[in-house]
Amino acid sequence: MQTPSFQSQSLRDYTSIPFEIFIAAFSILPFFVLSYFYPVLPERVPLFLNLSGEVAVWAEKSGLSVFRVPLMAVDTQLICLLMKYATVQSETVTTFEITKEQADYRKQYVGLNVGLWDWFRCLVAFKMSAASLDTIFLSLERFKFLSRPAFAVTAIAALLSIAGALFYGYRLLVVRREMKEKFGDSQLQKPIDTRHVYGGVLYFNPSDSAVFVSKYVFNFANKWVWVFISCLIAYPLIVFSPV
């Protein structure tokens, strides 16, 4: 029996409002805390830490040096959110009918992908928030005792992100292998309209809502591709820009 029901899935079907509020709160709160303490911060603030949690590089106090980590956190959250959106759009929108079993497998595959990116978003919120507060803890003597717990939170979040990536990666490989065995390679990805491929490498199709498209990587007609690329470029600029 053929069914087009899988086409109806959207980002809303994989979104939890309380979770999004939690992510937004942890992403925005460091800006308010750092703004409150900004006037009393010394002229030199920590910029980079070593693997032991000690300050490796100091920098002059400025808007960028103080708010660098929260800006990195927001940029990372946007990248992960766009990856989540792109996963849903690229995997659920299809132009051909599929069986209920195929739809169930594809929905499971999308759910695991979404779970992976939400896992990263949660850990980024914890890790970056703690790292943001290090600017205060390592700059002001009365708060220095909090620097070790903050460093522990960032280290634990990093380890959990690796564990989560391995868990979700393994589950995704299992589901994808089962899909390939049952339905073949042709059902793993939707067909690409080659009339919209330019130069053999550039895919530009305004009628296709997908962000990622198999070997062509991006559908450059999708506006979110440019937002995604901008976020990728912005991250190293925030990290390594002179302060």
HELIX and SHEET records of a PDB file:
HELIX    1   1 SER A    5  SER A    8  5                                   4    
HELIX    2   2 LEU A   11  TYR A   14  5                                   4    
HELIX    3   3 ILE A   17  PHE A   37  1                                  21    
HELIX    4   4 TYR A   38  VAL A   40  5                                   3    
HELIX    5   5 GLY A   63  THR A   92  1                                  30    
HELIX    6   6 LYS A  100  PHE A  137  1                                  38    
HELIX    7   7 GLU A  141  LEU A  146  5                                   6    
HELIX    8   8 SER A  147  PHE A  183  1                                  37    
HELIX    9   9 ASP A  185  GLN A  187  5                                   3    
HELIX   10  10 THR A  194  HIS A  196  5                                   3    
HELIX   11  11 SER A  214  TYR A  216  5                                   3    
HELIX   12  12 LYS A  223  PHE A  240  1                                  18    
SHEET    1   A 2 GLN A   2  THR A   3  0                                        
SHEET    2   A 2 ILE A  98  THR A  99 -1                                        
SHEET    1   B 2 ARG A  44  LEU A  49  0                                        
SHEET    2   B 2 VAL A  55  GLU A  60 -1                                        
SHEET    1   C 2 VAL A 197  TYR A 198  0                                        
SHEET    2   C 2 LEU A 202  TYR A 203 -1                                        
SHEET    1   D 2 PHE A 212  VAL A 213  0                                        
SHEET    2   D 2 VAL A 217  PHE A 218 -1                                        
END                                                                             
